[in-house]
Amino acid sequence: MSFSWSPGSQTLLDQLNEAYNRYLPARELLIKASQQRDA
């Protein structure tokens, strides 16, 4: 099965990727902060 991205889908994918890359470090910080608080 071949699958080709439409330009709109590619843009959406880029936005999702960008949001994920911004979210991940923030999540790490939250986890560390909660661990320190619980310690």
TANORVEN-V852400 format. One record per residue. N is the residue number from 0. SS is DSSP state (~ for helix, > for strand, _ for the rest). PHI is phi as a letter, one per 20 degrees, with the letter a starting at -180 (NA if undefined). D_LAST is the distance of its C-alpha to the last C-alpha in Angstrom with 1 decimal. Layout:
BEGIN
N|SS|PHI|D_LAST  N|SS|PHI|D_LAST
END
This chain:
BEGIN
0|_|NA|51.3  1|_|e|51.3  2|_|c|48.9  3|_|d|49.4  4|_|f|47.2  5|_|e|48.9  6|~|g|48.1  7|~|f|46.2  8|~|f|44.0  9|~|f|43.3  10|~|f|42.3  11|~|f|40.0  12|~|f|38.4  13|~|f|37.9  14|~|f|36.3  15|~|f|34.0  16|~|f|33.1  17|~|f|32.5  18|~|f|30.3  19|~|f|28.2  20|~|f|27.9  21|~|f|26.8  22|~|f|24.3  23|~|g|22.6  24|~|f|21.1  25|~|f|20.0  26|~|f|18.3  27|~|g|16.5  28|~|f|15.3  29|~|f|14.2  30|~|f|12.2  31|~|f|10.5  32|~|f|9.9  33|~|f|8.5  34|~|f|6.1  35|~|f|5.1  36|~|f|5.5  37|~|f|3.8  38|_|f|0.0
END
